[in-house]
């Protein structure tokens, strides 16, 4: 069954945003996450490398920061040369000048420069915003349109592309297949470029949650209603099991804490976090944010299945977490934030 055949998908178009959020709240439930708070299978064979780099300002030499980080991860010219690379930033709302809401345009520019320098045949940027149907408005107001125009980097609206349907490898939702934008079928490397933020429903939104934006709104609705209805945790895991990003580069220069992903406040963490394994990258980001990654439901489930989140299994290069830890504000009135705080050693 494809999403087109799914009666939930057909119903999604008429749902109000308030109604959808009500469904999400009911689907997660205040006490309904308990079964997720356990680590996955034995991680003894799971290892990952994550690079944490200092980056205090957006006008710094970010391409040099990212290039050094990729070298630390073992990303070579030979791995990128002649390949097509899709950068997937987090574009949520059309608020120009709000550096804490969307992935900053200068981080996207720096990443594109690095991959082109490494010999990529082409670099393109793609996103399918979940809150707004007018993708170009979000692109323009985020400031990214200007950067892409200046650098001649093509942009793809992932909400309205033709479709490429695959079997759902995660099978945690009831969806037997997942439909992705066809442009993803034609690229060699998918790079998740999220913003470091807390999130009202999932606790945090980082490189795994950022993959929600590759799911076309014309299939899954706004704000990806079908996937919310199926349960947001399970949907994240299904997406990342079926089409995992090969690299993650997290914009934590200025993140968001509080009631994210759009209602929180700026939080300067001064970091860029990079890695090949999304769960390991996101777990490291959580520790920088003062959040226990084992209390993030989808990360706990991903542990041992899609990667590792155990600190002992992650070889961290670059800066030490302890030196850069910046505790993000968690709101006890938000169910997903309860119990996330990481104890200081």
ZARO-308956 format. One record per residue (C-alpha): residue in one letter; x, y, z. Coordinates in steps of 0.2 Angstrom, whole numbers, plus 2048, in hexadecimal, padded with zeros to 3 digits. Last residue first. Layout:
REM ZARO-308956
aXYZ
...
This chain:
REM ZARO-308956
x8958498B6
x8868548B1
x87684B8B1
x86D84B8A0
x85B8538A0
x84F84A895
x8428458A3
x83485089D
x83785888C
x82B84E882
x81D85288E
x81F86588C
x81A86E89C
x82B8698A3
x833875896
x845870892
x85287E890
x862879887
x871875891
x88187B888
x88F86E889
x89E87487F
x8AC86F88B
x8A485F891
x8A085A87F
x8B385A87B
x8B886286A
x8BD85985B
x8BB84685A
x8AE83C863
x8B0829862
x89E823865
x89C81286D
x89F81887F
x89282687D
x88481A879
x87982186A
x87E81385E
x87781084C
x86780B843
x8637FC84D
x86E7FC85C
x86780D863
x859812857
x84D80E864
x855819871
x857827864
x84482685F
x83F828871
x84B835877
x84E830889
x85E827884
x86583787D
x86683F88E
x86585288B
x87285F890
x87386687E
x88486087B
x87E84F881
x86F850875
x87B855866
x88584586A
x87583B869
x870843859
x88183F851
x88182D857
x86F82B851
x873833840
x88382883C
x88F831830
x89483F83B
x89485283E
x89085E84C
x89287184A
x89487A85A
x89188B862
x88388786D
x87A89786C
x868894871
x85A89E868
x84989C86F
x83B89086C
x82B891862
x830889852
x837878855
x83787A863
x82F87F874
x83F88287E
x850883876
x855887864
x86788785D
x874894858
x88488C853
x87C87B854
x87A878842
x87B865840
x88585D832
x87F84B82F
x88583F822
x87F830819
x86D83481C
x86282481F
x855820813
x84A811819
x85081082B
x85082382C
x83F824826
x838816830
x84081D840
x83982E83E
x82882783A
x82981C84A
x82D82B855
x81F83684C
x81182A84E
x80782483F
x7FC834841
x80C83F840
x812836831
x801838828
x80084A82D
x81184F825
x80D86182C
x80586281F
x801853815
x80A842812
x8098407FF
x8098527F9
x814857809
x82284C802
x82D84480F
x83F84B80E
x83A85781D
x838849829
x84B846827
x84E854833
x848848841
x85783E83E
x86484C83D
x85D85684C
x84D85A854
x84C857866
x83F853873
x83484A866
x823854868
x82886586D
x839865866
x84A86B86C
x85587285F
x86686F856
x862874844
x864867837
x86F864828
x86C851823
x87784D815
x871841807
x87F83A7FC
x87E8317EB
x86F83A7E4
x8628357D7
x85682B7E2
x85583B7ED
x84E8457DE
x8408397DE
x8388407ED
x8358327FA
x8268277FB
x82681A80A
x81F809808
x8167FD814
x80F80B81F
x809804830
x81780C839
x825803841
x8297FA830
x83B801830
x83F7FC81E
x830804816
x8307FD805
x83580B7F9
x82C8187EE
x8348257E4
x8288347E0
x8288437D5
x82D8537DF
x82085E7E8
x82585E7FA
x83785B7F7
x83886D7EF
x84A86B7E7
x8578797E8
x86587B7DB
x8768837E1
x87B8927D7
x8858997E5
x87D8AA7E4
x86C8A27E2
x86E8967EF
x8738A37FC
x8648AE7F7
x8588A07F9
x85F89B80A
x85A8AC812
x84C8A381C
x83F8AE814
x8438A8802
x843895806
x834896811
x82A8A0803
x8318937F7
x82A885801
x81888C801
x80F87D809
x81588381A
x81787982A
x820869823
x82D871819
x83386580B
x846868808
x8538667FB
x86486D7F8
x86F8687E9
x8818657E7
x88985E7D7
x8988557D0
x89F8547E2
x8B28577E1
x8B785A7F4
x8B686D7F1
x8A486B7EB
x8A08617FB
x8A886F805
x8A087D7FD
x88F8757FF
x892873811
x897885813
x88888C80A
x87C881814
x884887824
x88389981D
x87089781A
x86D89382D
x863883830
x85288A834
x84A890845
x85989784F
x85F8A4843
x84F8AE843
x8558BB836
x8488B6829
x8398AD830
x8318A2823
x82F89282E
x83688182E
x84587F823
x85187182A
x85F86E81D
x86085F812
x870860807
x86F8547F8
x88084F7F1
x8848487E0
x89483F7DE
x8A38417D2
x8AF8437E1
x8A78407F2
x8AE8307F8
x8BF8337EF
x8C18447F7
x8C083B808
x8B483B816
x8BE833825
x8B483B833
x8C2846838
x8C384C826
x8B1850826
x8B385B835
x8C286482E
x8B786881E
x8A986E829
x8B387A833
x8BC880823
x8AB88381B
x8A588C82A
x8B289A829
x8A98A5836
x89B8B0831
x88E8A4839
x8978A684A
x89D89B859
x8A288C84F
x8AB87F85A
x8AB86D852
x8A485D859
x8A884E84E
x89F83E850
x8A782C84C
x89C81D84E
x89C80B854
x88F7FE856
x8957EC858
x8927EC86B
x8817F5869
x8767E7870
x8657EA86A
x85B7FA86D
x85C80687C
x84C808886
x841816888
x835812879
x829808884
x82681788F
x821822881
x80E821884
x80E829895
x80B83B88F
x80383587F
x80C83386E
x7FD830863
x7F283B86D
x7FE84A86C
x800846859
x7EE846856
x7EC85685F
x7F985E855
x7F0858845
x7E086084B
x7E987184F
x7F187083D
x7E086E836
x7DD85D82D
x7D585E81B
x7E4858812
x7E784981E
x7D883F819
x7DF838809
x7EF833813
x7E682B820
x7DC821813
x7ED81A80D
x7ED8167FB
x7F78257F6
x803821805
x8078117FB
x800800800
